[in-house]
């Protein structure tokens, strides 16, 4: 029996979350998509706390898609926390943001991001980029667990 594949989407914009979920669903079959709206909720998800207390603590997502401009705990702080935690640091994390600021890109890579994607404004290009990124990290890449 193969392990169930899971993506954690950390995105506060309902519109961007819906676009991302659609793009991934078109490219990847049989993957669980979990959407949380801020960094604090994402931490609770990974730590199996709060409304996620029934999750298996060791059931980590195969991929995290992370916006950096989030309420409560911003994406960079969330990234800092998961990449400094032995349990979560190997989970591939793709930054998915509207920021193309060199300092943001640099900081995210310094913190351990595996990829940095600036959200395309064109719908078709957004669909293609996100779908291909998810396909690569879920079906092509061989993770270390």
N, C-alpha and C positions, 0 to 999 in steps of 0.2 A: 504494500500500500504506500503511495507517495504522500508526502507531507503536503497539507493544504497551503497554497500560496496566499500571502496576505500583503496588502499595501495599506499604509497609514498615510492619509492625506491631511495635512495640517494647513488649513486655509480658512480665513475669516470671511471672504467674499462668497456669498451663495452663488452668484453668477459664475465666478471662476471655478468654484468647486464643481458645479454642474458640468461646465465645459470639460474639465479635467476627467471627471468620472466617465463622461460619454466617450472621450478620446481613448481612454484606457479600455473601456468595455468593447470598443470596436476592434482593437488590436489584440487583446489578451483574453483568452478564455479561461474559465475556472479559477478565477482569482477573487479573493475577498477584498472588498474595498471598505475601509473604515475611515470616516470623515470626522475630524474634530475641528473646532473653530478657533482655538487659541493654544498657545504654548502650555498654559497651565493644564488644560484638558488633555493635551498630548502627553504630558508627564504622568497624569493620573492613569491614562490608558496604558502606558508602558510599565508603570509600577503596580498595575492592577489595584487601584484605589478608587474611592468614591463610587460613582455609578459603574465603574469597570471592575469592581472588587471580585466579580465572579469569573474574570478572565484568568487563565493560567499565567502566572508570572513569567514562566520560561517560554511562552508562546509569543515570541517577538515577530514583528512584521519582517517580510523579506525585503521591503523597500519603504523608505519614508520620503514623501514629497512634501517639501517644507517652504512655505512663504516666510519671508523674513520680517515683514511689517504686520505684526500680529498684536492684538490686545493682550493685556495681563502679562504673560511672559513672551517677549518678542522672539522671533525665530533664531536670532543669533545667540541669545542666552539659552534657548532650548538646545541648539546645536552644541554649544559649549558643554552643557550638562550631559548630553547623551554620548558625546565623544570622549568625555573624561571618565565615564562609567564603564568598567570592564565588561559588564553584562551587555551593554548596548552599543559600544563603540564600533563594532564591526558591521552593524546594520547599514547597508548602503543608504546614503542620504543625498537626495537631489534637491538643490535649492531651486524653487520655482517662483520667480518674483518679477515685478515690473521694474525693479531697480537695475540700471546698468552702470551704476557708480563704481568706478575702479576700486574705491576703498571698501565698498560692500563685498565685491567679488573677492578681493584679496583677503579680507577678514574671514569670509566663509571658508575659503580654501585653507587658511591658516588654522581654522577651528576643526578642520577635518571633513568638510563637505566632499563628496565624491564627484559631483557635477554641479554646474551652475547654469540654469536656463533662464534667459530673460523672456517673459511671456510675450509671444508675438501678438500684435494687434489684429492681424488678419485671422479670421476664424479658421479657414482651411489650413493655414500654416500652423496655427495653435494646435489644431487636431493632429496634424502630422507629427510635429515635434514631440508632443506629449505622448502620443501613441508609440512612436519609435523609441523614446527614452524608456518608457515602461516596458516595452517589449524586450529591449536590450537587457535591462537590469533584472527582469523577472525570468525570461526564457533563455537568453544567450549567455549572460554572465554566470560564472560559477562562483557562488559565494563561499566564504569560509565561515563555518559555524562550529 
